[in-house]
């Protein structure tokens, strides 16, 4: 990752810091053939910060945390495990990630990506926990339909309300 001497990461807002971490993750994923969306709604009411699919159809979810309190207070993250083959925590470089080694964060289920706005690095690979084929099919279809809908709305905002009941 590249350090940016002209920016003090401690002055960034949480939203900007989160966007920077996501951008780095998207760059890492794109180089590795994983195409992803931000803010992907799941069928259990949760929203994945980053959800992507690799060339073999495996689903990856990344939960981005930019502050220690937010990381330590996140009790909902296990809800994502039923919707992906691999789960990662996405963190900025300055955030202490030592707590992720504890049993509460189940290192046997989660990988860790450290990212800034320029790049990202997998510092702990996520173990693969393959989805059942039927679940994978449903989730890949939802991801594809959401991506296509977002693309159409970006090209023609008048379409935003069309098929809203089908939006992911």
ABEGO torsion letter per residue (X at the ends): XBBBAABBAAABBAAAAAAAAAAAAAAAAAAAGBBBBBGBBBAAGBBBABBBBBAAGBBBBBBBBABAAAAAABAAAAAAAAABABBBBBBBAABBAAAAABAAAGAAABBBBBBBAABBBBABBBBBBBBBAAAAAAAAAAAAAAAAAAAAAAABAAAAABGAAABX
